Amino acid sequence: MDEEIQKLLPLTPTVFHMLLALADGEKHGYGIMRAVEEETQGQMQIRIGSLYGSIGRMMEARLIEETNERPDPELDDERRRYYGLTAFGRQVLTAEAARIAQAMAVIQGKQILGKV
């Protein structure tokens, strides 16, 4: 695995879920918040202050970028900024997903979830 990617792992839960929310397409900040809450079935909620701090750090790390694409102005507020995964961000997300999948294989092998 690329050393640059390895340095970023493991991702924080917030960063992981934000990248996961962007894996299926660009979203604005509020859209990322809603996707994370929905995809975690309400178990994770990102506050506005944390959201934009995380977005800034993720942009600095080249995981995401602001995109120029905008939906029809009639359907959206032109002040919204949209974000998407970079190629590097997708590689990091893939590496983290593989790390989690490996841990899940161990969990399943030890039947941890069946003993709860």
C-alpha positions as CSV (number, residue, x, y, z in Angstrom):
1,M,0.0,0.0,0.0
2,D,1.2,3.5,-0.8
3,E,3.0,5.0,2.2
4,E,1.1,8.3,1.8
5,I,-2.2,6.4,2.2
6,Q,-0.9,4.3,5.0
7,K,-0.1,7.4,7.0
8,L,-3.7,8.5,7.0
9,L,-5.1,5.2,8.3
10,P,-7.0,4.5,10.4
11,L,-9.4,7.3,9.5
12,T,-11.5,8.9,12.2
13,P,-15.1,7.8,12.1
14,T,-16.2,11.3,11.0
15,V,-13.8,11.4,8.1
16,F,-14.6,7.8,7.1
17,H,-18.3,8.4,7.0
18,M,-17.9,11.7,5.2
19,L,-15.8,10.1,2.5
20,L,-18.3,7.3,2.3
21,A,-21.1,9.8,1.9
22,L,-19.2,11.3,-1.1
23,A,-18.5,7.9,-2.7
24,D,-21.7,8.0,-4.7
25,G,-21.4,11.6,-5.9
26,E,-20.9,15.2,-5.0
27,K,-22.8,16.8,-2.2
28,H,-22.9,20.2,-0.4
29,G,-22.1,20.4,3.3
30,Y,-25.6,19.9,4.5
31,G,-26.1,17.0,2.1
32,I,-23.0,15.3,3.6
33,M,-24.4,15.7,7.1
34,R,-27.7,14.2,6.1
35,A,-26.1,11.3,4.2
36,V,-23.9,10.4,7.2
37,E,-26.9,10.5,9.6
38,E,-29.0,8.4,7.2
39,E,-26.2,5.9,6.4
40,T,-25.4,5.4,10.1
41,Q,-29.1,5.1,10.9
42,G,-28.8,8.1,13.2
43,Q,-25.9,6.7,15.2
44,M,-23.6,9.5,13.9
45,Q,-24.5,13.1,13.6
46,I,-22.1,15.7,12.5
47,R,-22.5,19.2,13.8
48,I,-22.0,22.2,11.5
49,G,-18.9,23.4,13.3
50,S,-17.3,19.9,13.0
51,L,-18.5,19.5,9.4
52,Y,-16.7,22.5,8.0
53,G,-13.6,21.9,10.1
54,S,-13.4,18.4,8.8
55,I,-14.1,19.6,5.2
56,G,-11.1,22.0,5.5
57,R,-8.8,19.3,6.8
58,M,-9.9,16.8,4.2
59,M,-9.3,19.4,1.4
60,E,-5.8,20.1,2.9
61,A,-5.1,16.3,2.8
62,R,-6.3,16.2,-0.8
63,L,-9.1,13.7,0.0
64,I,-11.9,15.9,-1.3
65,E,-12.1,19.0,-3.5
66,E,-14.6,21.7,-4.1
67,T,-16.3,21.1,-7.4
68,N,-17.4,23.5,-10.1
69,E,-20.5,21.6,-11.0
70,R,-23.7,23.1,-9.8
71,P,-27.3,21.9,-10.2
72,D,-29.8,24.1,-11.9
73,P,-29.9,27.4,-10.0
74,E,-33.7,27.1,-9.9
75,L,-33.3,23.9,-7.8
76,D,-30.5,25.0,-5.5
77,D,-29.0,27.9,-3.6
78,E,-26.0,29.3,-5.6
79,R,-24.1,30.0,-2.4
80,R,-23.8,26.3,-1.6
81,R,-20.4,24.7,-2.2
82,Y,-20.2,21.2,-3.5
83,Y,-17.5,18.7,-2.7
84,G,-16.4,15.5,-4.3
85,L,-13.8,12.8,-3.7
86,T,-10.5,13.2,-5.3
87,A,-8.8,10.1,-6.9
88,F,-6.5,10.0,-3.9
89,G,-9.5,10.3,-1.5
90,R,-11.1,7.3,-3.2
91,Q,-7.9,5.3,-2.8
92,V,-7.8,6.2,0.9
93,L,-11.5,5.3,1.3
94,T,-10.8,2.0,-0.4
95,A,-7.8,1.2,1.8
96,E,-9.8,2.0,5.0
97,A,-12.8,-0.1,3.8
98,A,-10.3,-3.0,3.2
99,R,-8.9,-2.5,6.7
100,I,-12.4,-2.6,8.2
101,A,-13.4,-5.6,6.1
102,Q,-10.4,-7.5,7.4
103,A,-11.4,-6.6,11.0
104,M,-14.9,-7.7,10.3
105,A,-13.6,-11.1,9.0
106,V,-11.9,-11.6,12.4
107,I,-15.0,-10.5,14.2
108,Q,-17.1,-13.0,12.3
109,G,-14.6,-15.7,12.7
110,K,-14.7,-15.2,16.5
111,Q,-18.5,-15.0,16.4
112,I,-18.3,-11.7,18.4
113,L,-21.6,-10.4,17.0
114,G,-23.5,-13.6,17.7
115,K,-22.6,-13.5,21.4
116,V,-24.1,-10.1,22.1
